[in-house]
């Protein structure tokens, strides 16, 4: 049993957290002070993990969005089918984020940490700012030299530059130009590199849990449990109410029989936490069980495994609000707008692999001034939530394919 837990990434995360809590309770108070050598040594785990994330965050965002935009461009070239696909994916992702952010207004006020790490310098506009002031502030954040933005983690500027460069490449170069293969190759290499960084998460979890428990922030674990239940409820609402209703109204299909037919790929997505690994079964189910034409499913579903991340976008939006509250950060009007936009953009380039959303989560956090170490907090609950929201991502792909197929006829 212990071998199974140790070999499992989720088991390693849980084991690291438990060992950190045990160590805090065993050590005398004198050894838990910030100046103690043992505390400094344990903090190296967090420093290593967060440092690596900061090192790659700008490059990850740049190439993920470049790949996403060039993929969008190739689909737009398919004219009506591509435009309809992008329209329905944009609609479902927007609804998912709107659900998360709207529900955040009714969320309980999460208790702030007793000791809050220093956050990045980030100025947000007052809730009473006018529309022109908000737009002016956003423009000032976007119009930054791209090289300076990469060096100083000005992610909104990186996003804006990636969009401009991606569109320029699509306009200037032919569809099969080698530069697109280079972008895809670099992005795949970066994702592979990030997957190795994520494997260091148990070390970071041990360090972060030790720090929070030793500084009187043990209440955080209860807050995480409540937050997880909130995310599961919102994701279930989107997956089992909103998406089926969209299918009902836009295709006329009955809800329960349709959900039953979609269960095999949704179950596989839950088991693997990977929309990409589930894609062959998703295509098979779409064509044989749901009656979607091959011409539609062959375009809509592969694109959805890359671009359509409803569950991920919802999670990132709600998680940003949760982390802002526990870190004592007042987002205001600008912050909420940025969370919405960045959740949408980060879901475009999120790799379809387990814990793939963590790379996009960096974009959301850093943009609104939440310290990157907050990702370590999310890793305590991210893997079980990842399996559930991946199922919703795959469900969203199939429902989008049904709607587009209906529009094509």
C-alpha positions in Angstrom: 0.0 0.0 0.0 2.8 2.4 0.9 4.6 1.6 -2.4 1.4 2.6 -4.3 1.1 5.9 -2.4 4.8 6.7 -2.9 4.6 6.0 -6.7 1.5 8.1 -7.1 2.0 11.8 -7.6 -1.1 12.6 -5.6 0.1 10.3 -2.8 3.5 12.0 -2.7 1.7 15.4 -2.3 -0.4 14.1 0.6 2.5 12.3 2.2 4.7 15.4 2.0 2.0 17.5 3.6 1.4 15.0 6.4 5.1 14.6 7.2 5.4 18.4 7.4 2.5 18.7 9.9 4.0 15.8 11.9 7.4 17.5 12.0 5.9 20.8 13.1 4.1 19.1 16.0 7.2 17.2 17.1 9.7 20.1 17.1 10.0 22.5 20.0 8.8 26.1 19.4 12.3 27.4 19.5 13.2 25.5 16.3 10.2 26.9 14.4 11.3 30.5 14.4 12.1 32.1 11.0 15.7 32.6 12.0 16.4 28.9 12.9 18.8 27.1 10.5 16.4 24.2 10.1 13.6 26.5 9.1 16.0 28.1 6.5 17.0 24.7 5.2 13.4 23.5 4.8 12.5 26.8 3.0 15.0 26.0 0.3 12.4 23.5 -1.2 9.9 26.3 -1.7 12.6 28.6 -3.0 13.8 26.1 -5.6 10.3 25.3 -6.9 9.0 28.9 -7.0 12.2 30.1 -8.5 12.0 27.6 -11.3 8.4 28.6 -12.0 9.4 32.3 -12.1 12.3 31.5 -14.4 9.9 30.0 -17.0 6.7 31.8 -16.6 7.2 34.5 -19.2 8.5 32.1 -21.8 5.7 29.6 -21.1 3.0 32.3 -21.6 4.6 33.6 -24.8 5.0 30.3 -26.6 1.7 28.8 -25.3 -0.2 31.7 -26.7 1.7 31.8 -29.9 0.9 28.1 -30.5 -2.7 28.7 -29.5 -3.1 31.7 -31.9 -1.4 29.9 -34.8 -3.8 26.9 -34.2 -6.7 29.3 -34.2 -5.5 30.7 -37.5 -5.4 27.3 -39.1 -8.9 26.6 -38.0 -10.2 30.0 -39.2 -8.9 29.1 -42.6 -11.5 26.3 -42.6 -14.0 29.2 -42.9 -17.5 28.5 -41.6 -16.6 25.3 -39.6 -13.7 27.0 -37.9 -15.6 30.2 -37.1 -18.5 28.2 -35.6 -16.1 26.1 -33.5 -14.3 29.2 -32.1 -17.7 30.8 -31.4 -19.0 28.0 -29.3 -15.7 27.4 -27.5 -15.6 31.1 -26.7 -19.2 31.0 -25.5 -18.8 28.0 -23.2 -15.5 29.3 -21.7 -16.9 32.7 -21.0 -20.0 31.2 -19.3 -17.7 29.0 -17.2 -15.6 31.9 -16.0 -18.6 34.1 -15.5 -20.1 31.4 -13.3 -17.0 31.2 -11.2 -16.6 35.0 -10.8 -20.3 35.6 -10.1 -20.3 32.8 -7.5 -17.2 34.4 -5.9 -19.5 37.3 -4.9 -21.4 34.8 -2.7 -18.4 32.9 -1.5 -17.7 33.0 2.2 -15.0 35.5 3.2 -11.9 33.4 3.4 -9.7 34.0 6.4 -6.4 35.8 5.6 -3.1 34.3 6.5 -1.5 35.5 9.8 1.8 36.1 8.1 1.6 37.2 4.5 4.6 37.0 2.2 5.6 40.1 0.4 3.7 40.3 -2.9 4.8 41.7 -6.3 4.4 45.4 -6.8 1.1 45.8 -8.6 -1.3 48.8 -8.6 -5.0 48.2 -9.0 -7.6 50.8 -9.8 -10.3 51.7 -7.3 -13.7 50.0 -7.5 -15.1 53.6 -8.3 -12.8 54.1 -11.3 -14.5 55.2 -14.5 -14.4 53.1 -17.7 -11.8 55.3 -19.3 -9.6 55.1 -16.2 -9.8 51.3 -16.3 -9.0 51.2 -20.0 -6.1 53.6 -19.5 -4.6 51.5 -16.7 -4.9 48.3 -18.8 -3.2 50.0 -21.8 -0.3 51.2 -19.6 0.1 47.6 -18.5 0.0 46.2 -22.0 2.2 48.7 -23.9 5.6 47.7 -22.5 8.7 46.7 -24.4 8.4 42.9 -24.8 12.0 42.2 -23.8 11.6 44.3 -20.7 8.2 42.5 -20.0 9.9 39.1 -20.2 12.6 40.2 -17.7 10.2 41.8 -15.3 7.3 39.4 -15.5 4.9 41.9 -17.0 2.6 39.1 -18.2 -0.2 41.3 -19.6 2.4 42.9 -21.9 3.7 39.5 -22.9 0.1 38.4 -23.7 -0.5 41.5 -25.8 2.8 41.0 -27.7 2.1 37.3 -28.3 -1.3 38.1 -29.8 0.2 40.8 -32.1 3.1 38.6 -33.1 0.9 35.5 -33.7 -1.5 37.5 -35.9 1.4 39.0 -37.8 2.8 35.5 -38.4 -0.5 34.3 -39.7 -0.9 37.2 -42.0 2.7 37.2 -43.3 3.6 33.5 -43.7 2.0 30.6 -45.6 0.1 28.0 -43.6 2.8 25.3 -43.8 5.8 27.6 -43.0 8.5 26.0 -40.8 8.2 28.8 -38.2 4.9 27.2 -37.0 6.6 23.9 -36.6 9.4 25.6 -34.6 6.8 27.3 -32.3 5.1 23.9 -31.7 8.4 22.2 -31.1 9.6 24.9 -28.6 6.2 24.8 -26.8 6.3 21.0 -26.6 9.8 21.2 -25.1 8.8 23.8 -22.6 5.8 21.8 -21.5 8.1 18.8 -21.1 10.5 20.9 -19.0 7.6 22.2 -16.9 6.4 18.6 -16.3 9.8 17.9 -14.7 9.5 21.0 -12.5 6.0 19.9 -11.4 7.5 16.6 -10.2 9.4 18.7 -7.6 6.0 19.7 -6.1 6.1 17.3 -3.1 9.4 18.9 -1.9 7.8 22.4 -2.3 4.6 21.1 -0.5 6.6 19.9 2.4 8.3 23.3 2.7 5.2 25.3 2.2 3.0 23.3 4.6 5.8 23.4 7.2 6.0 27.2 6.9 2.3 27.8 7.2 1.8 25.3 10.1 4.8 26.7 12.0 3.6 30.3 11.6 0.1 29.8 13.0 -1.7 29.4 9.6 -3.0 25.9 10.2 -6.5 27.2 9.5 -5.5 27.3 5.8 -6.1 23.6 5.5 -9.7 23.9 6.6 -10.2 26.8 4.2 -8.7 24.6 1.3 -11.3 21.9 2.1 -14.2 24.3 1.9 -12.7 25.9 -1.2 -12.4 22.5 -2.9 -16.1 21.7 -2.2 -17.0 25.1 -3.6 -15.1 24.4 -6.8 -16.5 20.9 -7.2 -20.1 22.3 -6.8 -19.5 25.1 -9.4 -17.8 22.7 -11.9 -20.7 20.2 -11.5 -23.2 23.0 -12.1 -21.4 23.9 -15.3 -21.0 20.3 -16.4 -24.3 18.8 -15.5 -26.6 21.8 -15.8 -25.2 24.6 -18.1 -23.6 22.4 -20.8 -26.5 19.9 -21.1 -29.0 22.8 -21.3 -26.9 24.4 -24.1 -27.0 21.0 -25.9 -30.8 20.8 -25.3 -31.6 24.3 -26.6 -29.2 24.4 -29.5 -29.5 20.8 -30.8 -32.8 19.6 -29.4 -31.2 16.5 -27.8 -32.5 15.0 -24.6 -30.3 15.6 -21.6 -30.1 12.3 -19.8 -29.6 10.0 -22.8 -26.9 12.4 -24.2 -25.0 12.4 -20.8 -25.2 8.6 -20.7 -23.6 8.3 -24.1 -20.8 10.7 -23.1 -19.9 8.9 -19.9 -17.1 6.6 -21.3 -14.7 9.4 -22.4 -15.7 11.4 -19.4 -14.8 8.5 -17.1 -11.5 8.0 -18.9 -10.7 11.7 -18.6 -11.4 11.5 -14.9 -9.0 8.5 -14.6 -6.2 10.0 -16.7 -6.7 13.8 -16.0 -5.7 14.3 -19.6 -8.0 15.5 -22.4 -5.3 14.7 -24.9 -5.0 11.1 -23.8 -8.8 10.8 -23.9 -9.1 12.2 -27.5 -9.2 8.9 -29.4 -12.1 7.6 -27.3 -13.8 11.0 -27.4 -13.7 11.0 -31.3 -15.0 7.4 -31.4 -17.9 8.2 -29.0 -18.8 11.4 -30.9 -19.0 9.6 -34.3 -20.5 6.2 -33.2 -22.7 7.0 -30.1 -23.6 10.7 -30.6 -23.9 10.6 -34.4 -21.6 13.5 -35.1 -20.2 13.6 -38.6 -16.5 12.7 -39.0 -15.8 16.0 -40.8 -17.0 17.9 -37.8 -15.5 15.7 -35.0 -12.1 15.6 -36.7 -11.8 19.3 -36.5 -13.8 20.3 -33.4 -12.6 17.7 -30.9 -8.8 17.9 -31.5 -9.0 21.6 -31.3 -11.1 21.3 -28.1 -8.4 19.2 -26.4 -6.1 22.2 -26.8 -8.3 25.2 -26.6 -11.5 24.4 -24.9 -10.9 24.1 -21.1 -14.1 25.2 -19.4 -13.4 23.4 -16.1 -9.8 24.8 -16.1 -11.0 28.4 -16.8 -13.6 28.2 -14.1 -11.1 26.8 -11.6 -8.5 29.5 -12.4 -11.0 32.3 -12.0 -12.3 31.1 -8.6 -8.8 30.1 -7.4 -7.5 33.6 -8.1 -10.3 35.2 -6.0 -9.7 32.7 -3.2 -5.9 33.3 -3.1 -6.3 37.1 -3.3 -8.5 36.9 -0.2 -6.2 34.7 1.9 -3.2 36.9 0.9 -5.2 40.1 1.8 -5.1 41.5 -1.8 -8.1 43.7 -2.8 -8.6 43.1 -6.5 -11.1 45.8 -7.2 -12.7 46.4 -10.6 -9.5 46.1 -12.7 -8.4 42.9 -10.9 -11.7 41.2 -11.6 -11.5 42.2 -15.3 -8.0 40.9 -15.5 -8.9 37.6 -13.8 -11.6 37.1 -16.4 -9.4 37.9 -19.3 -6.3 36.0 -18.1 -8.4 32.9 -17.2 -9.7 32.9 -20.7 -6.3 33.4 -22.3 -4.5 30.9 -20.1 -7.0 28.2 -20.9 -6.2 28.6 -24.6 -2.6 27.4 -24.3 -3.0 25.0 -21.3 -1.4 21.6 -22.2 -3.9 18.7 -22.1 -1.9 16.8 -19.5 -2.3 16.2 -15.7 -1.7 19.4 -13.7 -1.3 21.3 -17.1 -3.4 24.2 -15.7 -0.7 25.1 -13.3 1.3 26.7 -16.1 -1.7 28.9 -17.0 -2.4 29.6 -13.4 0.9 31.5 -13.2 -0.4 34.0 -15.8 -3.5 34.7 -13.7 -1.7 35.0 -10.4 1.2 37.2 -11.4 -1.0 39.5 -13.5 -3.0 40.5 -10.4 -0.1 40.6 -8.0 -0.7 37.3 -6.2 2.7 35.7 -5.2 3.6 32.6 -7.2 4.1 30.6 -4.1 0.4 30.4 -3.9 0.6 27.7 -6.5 2.1 25.5 -3.8 -1.1 26.0 -1.8 -3.2 24.9 -4.8 -1.1 21.8 -5.4 -2.5 20.4 -2.1 -5.9 20.1 -3.8 -5.2 20.5 -7.5 -4.7 16.9 -8.5 -8.1 15.5 -7.3 -9.8 18.7 -8.7 -7.9 18.3 -12.0 -9.5 14.8 -12.6 -13.0 16.2 -12.2 -12.6 19.4 -14.3 -10.9 17.4 -17.1 -14.1 15.3 -17.3 -16.0 18.6 -17.8 -13.5 19.8 -20.3 -14.0 16.6 -22.4 -17.8 16.9 -22.0 -17.6 20.5 -23.2 -15.7 19.3 -26.3 -18.4 16.8 -27.2 -21.3 19.2 -26.6 -19.5 21.8 -28.7 -19.1 19.2 -31.5 -22.8 18.4 -31.3 -23.8 22.1 -31.6 -21.4 22.8 -34.5 -22.5 19.7 -36.3 -26.1 20.8 -36.0 -25.2 24.2 -37.3 -23.4 22.6 -40.3 -26.5 20.8 -41.5 
